[in-house]
Amino acid sequence: MPIKILFIITRLELGGAQKNVLDIISSLEGSEFEAHLISSDGLLAQKARAILGPRLKIVSYLKCAPDPVSDILAVFSLVSYMKSNSIDIVHTHSSKAGIVGRLAAKLAGVRVVIHTVHGWGFHDHLRGFLNNFYIFLEKKAAEFTTRIVAVSESDIIKGLALKIGAEDKYVFIRCGIERALALISPNEILAKRRSLGLSSDDLVVGMVACFKPQKNPVDFVKCAALISDTYPEAKFLLIGDGVLRGRIERALEEKGLKDRVFLLGWRKDVGEILTLMDVFVLTSLWEGLPLALLEAIETGLPVAAYDICGIGEVVKDGVNGFLSRPGDVAGLSSKIKLLLLNQGLRKRMGNMGRYIISGEEFTLKNSMKRMQSIYRLEFKRRAG
């Protein structure tokens, strides 16, 4: 009989955590494991359905924002699914799904419960009471969690400092990426540039992110405004979408940047668009270690980012990019300008970045192999 693993994530949007979940599920296809997935709807639902068929269940009660009624209904729905499908292992991803899913697993009597932290849900930008409440919930959920997987070392340090789970529960596994993400010829690059409204001479600054407060995309627009006066040949690409789109569009209108900053929406050709960029920017205010950042570094791009959480584990200030204080738009803009000014610096930093993440720990194959070994080990311990 295969080991039945139920994955739970709040929404199947085009984010790094979601891609990680589908990567794991794809790696499990075979006779040893049987993967199931519960999520609310999203742009990746069609892809998930193609992999899993009826083993994908859409539960509309799973929401990102706190909603007591929906949360309770989600728990009951999850418990029912776990019992009726004789689930052996529950693997939750991200904060909200982690709390709701792990509670459901306890109530359903699932013996192996794994949670992956893609950046903690509590952070300095939450109100004090709410922040402390989230910490309390994580502490309680950790009591009935078999393993806590962290994608960045900083999340382990932060979790242990707040006494969320015992040290022996934690395991550190990067979200790995494929090597040689996009092979595209010079002619294809030129054609792709033209299709996006870019000339061959434009310097391109880009970011890939969901338009939500965590990713803080409005700061990207603010940077574009500060840079555009000095570098008229600079263009800016924002790949993504979300609840802040309206605010971003208003900011572009107010600052007269609609012909300089292009909102590309969610794209399936992100790897190819990365090859068009000269500088990759990340304005997130809290993170684990985003896949988009690793993909940009693998592409050979220098990075300008806010110095938060796990970012500094792969972006070494002055080596393969520059780090600025969170919210320091002027400081971040000055670093982007420095990179735009110096092609040689961009090249050197891009090469250093690829070297920094060249180890096996950053490969998709390694992360999938290690995750499968945890499933086998914990299932065997339970059976014993």
Order of alpha helices (4+ residues) and beta strands (2+ residues): beta-alpha-beta-alpha-beta-alpha-beta-alpha-beta-alpha-beta-alpha-beta-alpha-beta-alpha-beta-alpha-beta-alpha-beta-alpha-beta-beta-alpha-alpha-alpha
